[in-house]
Amino acid sequence: VYPYNAFRYWEGTVAHMYSDPMQGGRFDMLGPIITAAKTTSQDKSFSFKNLLGLIHFKIDHDHDMIRAVIVKSNGREPLTGTFTVDCAADTPEVTVTEGQYFSSIHANSGIGGGDFYLSLFPGTYAEGFTFEFISLDGRIASVSLDRSVTIEAGHIYPIGTLGGVDWEYINDNPYNL
């Protein structure tokens, strides 16, 4: 399995693994693209297969003041967390054992605009996603994508550009950021 820090332990041919809900967000900083490979002999090469899928979205306007982007599944399906995969299978399948219905990108000094990626469990998210933005100065904004989204392992699902958000000051930051 790769990367090593996603791996927890073996149970026969079943790998117990973890996909962190806090991610880097930029393609060159991802890290949570988790893969597995098998071989029946030391003489054979490994063919790694992606276990998770990606969503790709763009923040198009000036957002140097964003501290975090939180993505939630509207139907509360798990996006990240602990899972197992039988590495002896020809096509490894992810089985979620304990999941979080959110994933996030954090940057204490602020996130600028551009392209962002989040690694998620494969599956159908029937009610879509909500994207919440937490600003450095105590404001929050959200954008909802209220349509079914199917994420396949090894594929990138394009969400598009998230723009036109309305910022509101909040008294209590629910994420303690």
C-alpha positions as a Markdown table, in Angstrom:
| # | Residue | x | y | z |
|---|---|---|---|---|
| 1 | Val | 0.0 | 0.0 | 0.0 |
| 2 | Tyr | 1.1 | 3.6 | -0.6 |
| 3 | Pro | 1.6 | 5.9 | 1.1 |
| 4 | Tyr | 2.9 | 4.1 | 4.2 |
| 5 | Asn | 1.2 | 6.6 | 6.6 |
| 6 | Ala | -2.3 | 5.6 | 5.3 |
| 7 | Phe | -1.6 | 2.0 | 6.3 |
| 8 | Arg | -2.7 | 0.9 | 9.9 |
| 9 | Tyr | -2.3 | -3.0 | 10.0 |
| 10 | Trp | -2.8 | -6.3 | 8.1 |
| 11 | Glu | -5.5 | -8.9 | 8.8 |
| 12 | Gly | -4.6 | -11.7 | 6.4 |
| 13 | Thr | -4.7 | -10.0 | 2.9 |
| 14 | Val | -7.0 | -7.2 | 4.2 |
| 15 | Ala | -5.2 | -3.9 | 4.8 |
| 16 | His | -6.8 | -1.6 | 7.4 |
| 17 | Met | -6.2 | 2.0 | 6.2 |
| 18 | Tyr | -7.0 | 5.6 | 7.0 |
| 19 | Ser | -7.8 | 8.6 | 4.8 |
| 20 | Asp | -7.3 | 11.8 | 6.7 |
| 21 | Pro | -10.1 | 14.4 | 6.5 |
| 22 | Met | -7.5 | 17.3 | 6.7 |
| 23 | Gln | -5.8 | 17.5 | 3.3 |
| 24 | Gly | -3.4 | 19.7 | 1.4 |
| 25 | Gly | -5.8 | 20.6 | -1.3 |
| 26 | Arg | -3.3 | 21.4 | -4.1 |
| 27 | Phe | -2.5 | 18.6 | -6.6 |
| 28 | Asp | 1.2 | 18.8 | -5.8 |
| 29 | Met | 0.5 | 18.6 | -2.0 |
| 30 | Leu | -2.2 | 15.9 | -1.9 |
| 31 | Gly | -0.6 | 13.0 | -0.2 |
| 32 | Pro | -3.9 | 11.1 | 0.4 |
| 33 | Ile | -4.0 | 9.5 | -3.0 |
| 34 | Ile | -4.0 | 6.0 | -1.6 |
| 35 | Thr | -3.0 | 3.0 | -3.7 |
| 36 | Ala | -2.5 | -0.8 | -3.3 |
| 37 | Ala | -0.7 | -3.4 | -5.4 |
| 38 | Lys | -0.2 | -7.1 | -5.3 |
| 39 | Thr | 2.1 | -9.7 | -6.8 |
| 40 | Thr | 2.4 | -13.4 | -6.5 |
| 41 | Ser | 6.2 | -13.5 | -6.9 |
| 42 | Gln | 9.2 | -11.4 | -6.1 |
| 43 | Asp | 10.0 | -11.5 | -9.8 |
| 44 | Lys | 6.9 | -9.7 | -10.9 |
| 45 | Ser | 6.3 | -6.0 | -11.0 |
| 46 | Phe | 3.7 | -4.2 | -9.0 |
| 47 | Ser | 0.7 | -2.5 | -10.6 |
| 48 | Phe | -0.7 | 0.0 | -8.2 |
| 49 | Lys | -4.4 | 0.8 | -8.3 |
| 50 | Asn | -6.0 | 3.9 | -6.8 |
| 51 | Leu | -8.4 | 3.2 | -4.0 |
| 52 | Leu | -10.0 | 6.6 | -3.7 |
| 53 | Gly | -11.3 | 9.2 | -6.1 |
| 54 | Leu | -10.8 | 13.0 | -6.3 |
| 55 | Ile | -13.1 | 16.0 | -6.6 |
| 56 | His | -11.6 | 19.0 | -8.4 |
| 57 | Phe | -12.9 | 22.5 | -7.8 |
| 58 | Lys | -11.7 | 26.0 | -8.4 |
| 59 | Ile | -11.9 | 29.1 | -6.3 |
| 60 | Asp | -11.8 | 31.8 | -8.9 |
| 61 | His | -12.0 | 35.1 | -7.1 |
| 62 | Asp | -9.8 | 36.7 | -4.5 |
| 63 | His | -9.7 | 34.5 | -1.4 |
| 64 | Asp | -6.4 | 35.3 | 0.2 |
| 65 | Met | -8.3 | 35.6 | 3.5 |
| 66 | Ile | -9.6 | 32.0 | 3.6 |
| 67 | Arg | -8.4 | 29.9 | 6.6 |
| 68 | Ala | -10.2 | 26.7 | 5.6 |
| 69 | Val | -12.5 | 25.1 | 3.1 |
| 70 | Ile | -14.7 | 22.4 | 4.5 |
| 71 | Val | -16.5 | 20.0 | 2.2 |
| 72 | Lys | -19.5 | 18.1 | 3.6 |
| 73 | Ser | -21.7 | 15.4 | 2.0 |
| 74 | Asn | -25.2 | 16.7 | 2.2 |
| 75 | Gly | -26.6 | 13.2 | 2.7 |
| 76 | Arg | -23.9 | 12.6 | 5.5 |
| 77 | Glu | -22.2 | 9.8 | 3.5 |
| 78 | Pro | -18.6 | 9.2 | 4.7 |
| 79 | Leu | -16.0 | 11.1 | 2.6 |
| 80 | Thr | -12.9 | 10.1 | 4.5 |
| 81 | Gly | -11.9 | 8.0 | 7.6 |
| 82 | Thr | -10.9 | 4.4 | 8.2 |
| 83 | Phe | -11.5 | 1.6 | 5.7 |
| 84 | Thr | -10.4 | -1.8 | 4.6 |
| 85 | Val | -9.3 | -3.2 | 1.3 |
| 86 | Asp | -8.6 | -6.8 | 0.4 |
| 87 | Cys | -5.3 | -6.6 | -1.5 |
| 88 | Ala | -5.6 | -10.1 | -2.8 |
| 89 | Ala | -8.6 | -9.1 | -5.0 |
| 90 | Asp | -7.9 | -8.3 | -8.7 |
| 91 | Thr | -10.0 | -5.1 | -8.3 |
| 92 | Pro | -9.6 | -3.8 | -4.8 |
| 93 | Glu | -12.8 | -2.4 | -3.2 |
| 94 | Val | -12.9 | 0.0 | -0.4 |
| 95 | Thr | -15.1 | -0.9 | 2.6 |
| 96 | Val | -15.6 | 2.0 | 5.0 |
| 97 | Thr | -15.4 | 1.0 | 8.6 |
| 98 | Glu | -15.7 | 4.4 | 10.2 |
| 99 | Gly | -16.1 | 7.6 | 8.2 |
| 100 | Gln | -16.3 | 11.4 | 8.5 |
| 101 | Tyr | -18.9 | 13.2 | 6.4 |
| 102 | Phe | -16.6 | 16.1 | 5.9 |
| 103 | Ser | -13.1 | 16.8 | 4.6 |
| 104 | Ser | -11.1 | 20.1 | 4.7 |
| 105 | Ile | -8.2 | 22.2 | 3.5 |
| 106 | His | -6.5 | 24.4 | 6.1 |
| 107 | Ala | -4.0 | 27.2 | 5.9 |
| 108 | Asn | -3.4 | 29.4 | 8.9 |
| 109 | Ser | -1.8 | 32.1 | 6.7 |
| 110 | Gly | -4.7 | 32.0 | 4.2 |
| 111 | Ile | -5.6 | 30.1 | 1.0 |
| 112 | Gly | -5.6 | 32.0 | -2.3 |
| 113 | Gly | -7.6 | 31.2 | -5.3 |
| 114 | Gly | -6.9 | 28.4 | -7.8 |
| 115 | Asp | -7.4 | 24.7 | -8.3 |
| 116 | Phe | -8.1 | 22.4 | -5.4 |
| 117 | Tyr | -8.5 | 18.6 | -5.1 |
| 118 | Leu | -9.9 | 16.5 | -2.3 |
| 119 | Ser | -9.4 | 12.7 | -2.1 |
| 120 | Leu | -12.7 | 11.0 | -1.2 |
| 121 | Phe | -14.1 | 7.5 | -0.8 |
| 122 | Pro | -15.6 | 6.1 | -4.0 |
| 123 | Gly | -19.4 | 6.0 | -4.0 |
| 124 | Thr | -22.5 | 8.0 | -4.9 |
| 125 | Tyr | -23.2 | 11.1 | -2.9 |
| 126 | Ala | -26.9 | 11.4 | -3.8 |
| 127 | Glu | -27.5 | 14.8 | -2.3 |
| 128 | Gly | -24.2 | 16.4 | -3.4 |
| 129 | Phe | -21.9 | 18.6 | -1.3 |
| 130 | Thr | -21.8 | 21.8 | 0.6 |
| 131 | Phe | -18.6 | 23.9 | 0.5 |
| 132 | Glu | -18.0 | 26.1 | 3.5 |
| 133 | Phe | -15.3 | 28.8 | 3.6 |
| 134 | Ile | -14.0 | 30.1 | 6.9 |
| 135 | Ser | -12.2 | 33.5 | 6.6 |
| 136 | Leu | -9.2 | 34.7 | 8.6 |
| 137 | Asp | -11.3 | 37.6 | 10.0 |
| 138 | Gly | -14.3 | 35.5 | 11.4 |
| 139 | Arg | -16.6 | 35.3 | 8.4 |
| 140 | Ile | -18.2 | 32.2 | 6.9 |
| 141 | Ala | -19.7 | 31.6 | 3.4 |
| 142 | Ser | -21.1 | 28.5 | 1.8 |
| 143 | Val | -22.0 | 27.2 | -1.6 |
| 144 | Ser | -24.1 | 24.0 | -2.2 |
| 145 | Leu | -23.9 | 21.6 | -5.0 |
| 146 | Asp | -27.3 | 19.9 | -4.8 |
| 147 | Arg | -27.0 | 17.1 | -7.3 |
| 148 | Ser | -25.9 | 13.5 | -7.2 |
| 149 | Val | -22.2 | 13.0 | -7.6 |
| 150 | Thr | -20.6 | 9.6 | -8.2 |
| 151 | Ile | -16.9 | 9.3 | -7.3 |
| 152 | Glu | -15.0 | 6.4 | -8.8 |
| 153 | Ala | -11.6 | 5.1 | -7.6 |
| 154 | Gly | -8.8 | 6.5 | -9.7 |
| 155 | His | -11.0 | 9.2 | -11.3 |
| 156 | Ile | -11.2 | 13.0 | -10.9 |
| 157 | Tyr | -14.8 | 14.4 | -10.7 |
| 158 | Pro | -14.8 | 18.1 | -11.9 |
| 159 | Ile | -17.1 | 20.3 | -9.7 |
| 160 | Gly | -16.3 | 23.5 | -11.5 |
| 161 | Thr | -15.7 | 27.0 | -10.2 |
| 162 | Leu | -17.1 | 28.0 | -6.8 |
| 163 | Gly | -17.8 | 31.7 | -7.0 |
| 164 | Gly | -20.3 | 34.3 | -6.0 |
| 165 | Val | -20.3 | 33.5 | -2.3 |
| 166 | Asp | -21.8 | 35.9 | 0.2 |
| 167 | Trp | -19.8 | 36.4 | 3.4 |
| 168 | Glu | -21.5 | 36.7 | 6.8 |
| 169 | Tyr | -19.9 | 37.5 | 10.1 |
| 170 | Ile | -20.5 | 34.7 | 12.6 |
| 171 | Asn | -20.5 | 34.9 | 16.4 |
| 172 | Asp | -19.5 | 31.3 | 17.0 |
| 173 | Asn | -17.1 | 29.5 | 14.7 |
| 174 | Pro | -18.5 | 26.0 | 14.7 |
| 175 | Tyr | -15.1 | 24.6 | 13.6 |
| 176 | Asn | -13.0 | 26.3 | 16.3 |
| 177 | Leu | -10.6 | 27.7 | 13.6 |
